[in-house]
Amino acid sequence: MVLGFADGSGSHTGSLRGPAKVRCIGAFIGDESAWLDFDKRWNAVLAKPEWPSQVTRFHSYDCVNQIGEFRDWSYAQRLAIFGDLVGVIVDSPQIIGVGSSNIIDHFQGLPPADLNLLKSEHLGTPLEIVCQFLFQRIITRTRERFGESEQIALTFDNEPAPDGDEYSKLYAEYAARYPLSGTLALKSLHFASGKDLPALQAADIFSYTTYQWEMDTHYPKNAEPHFPVIPAFLRMVEAIEPEGGRYNLDGLRGLVSMIKAGKKMQPHPHLQEKSIVCSNVDCGKPFVAVYDTRTPLPDGILQRPCPHCQQSNDVSWP
């Protein structure tokens, strides 16, 4: 089974800077072997003897704001551990990042008719929008990378207790609406402590950085303190826009237009999927071939490796 780990940002209703202006979720998915390797490298960073104190769990907000376990750490030390952990994420090509964000003011400023339309599609709140995109994109990426029959268990950090009930509710509603719910790739939803799972700590960094990126873009005067991010990781954060998961005003208008045209929220605005069976007689397993419509396809043939046996398959399109 593939394992996914997710964390959200922007659920606070009040702070020194007021209610959250951005709602976002960051997640990573990968198979068991990739996560075992990831955990080993992550824990090695946390256990470095040069740190002023032993870190039991990395929490981005605490590290940036010099509170909790990082109360006695200098800026240079906090920046160093943050950079080292971001490096572990960037150096993990087998771990796939999936993110989504919504600008709350942009959502609330939509015309009432558009808000009602979104509500009719179970997209009536910023959390519903980012969750539904996350679920759909995780399903697409799992089938693309690991095979059509592969299943994924998704785990959220259980720290934001009020959000846990919402995540469970939205997942249950999504699974019930999905036309192939009996074979839904996203097979289960769980909650665990980030203290026990490095993958949830990584999702926290992804979510926190996405939140700050959106704040810097739309509300620079209200942005909280944050560390500079290495370009490779920033590109991962910024990839939520071309992937279709960024719901600022343009993204929301595009979503409304899509629904008015009789279409559902798409996991990726430029991707098409096709189920095929591997041509290798010794394999013969089904998987999903994914085509990016922005890529020219003169002869109408895709070449896609089978995720089970790695044999190249010729796929006629459409």
Number of C-alpha atoms within 10 A of each C-alpha: 13 19 20 28 28 26 27 28 22 20 16 13 9 9 8 7 10 10 12 18 22 25 25 30 28 29 28 24 24 23 17 12 10 16 21 11 11 22 14 11 17 23 16 12 16 19 13 13 10 8 15 12 15 13 16 13 17 23 22 21 16 14 22 17 15 16 13 11 16 21 13 13 16 12 14 9 16 21 17 13 17 21 15 14 22 19 15 15 25 15 14 15 10 16 20 18 23 26 32 30 32 28 24 19 14 18 21 12 11 15 9 10 10 20 17 14 15 21 14 11 13 16 20 16 17 20 24 21 27 23 24 22 26 23 19 19 21 25 20 22 18 26 24 20 20 20 21 23 14 20 20 23 16 21 21 25 24 17 14 14 10 10 16 16 12 14 18 16 11 18 20 13 13 18 19 13 11 12 10 10 13 10 14 18 25 23 17 15 16 15 17 14 15 23 16 11 17 23 27 28 24 27 27 26 25 30 27 22 23 27 29 21 19 23 19 14 10 15 13 12 8 14 17 15 10 16 15 11 15 12 9 13 17 16 11 17 22 15 17 20 16 11 17 22 27 24 27 20 17 11 19 20 16 16 23 20 13 15 18 13 9 7 11 12 19 18 21 18 16 14 14 17 15 13 14 17 17 25 16 14 8 8 14 14 18 19 24 25 24 18 19 13 11 8 8 8 12 6 8 11 13 17 13 19 16 26 19 15 13 12 15 15 18 15 18 11 14 10
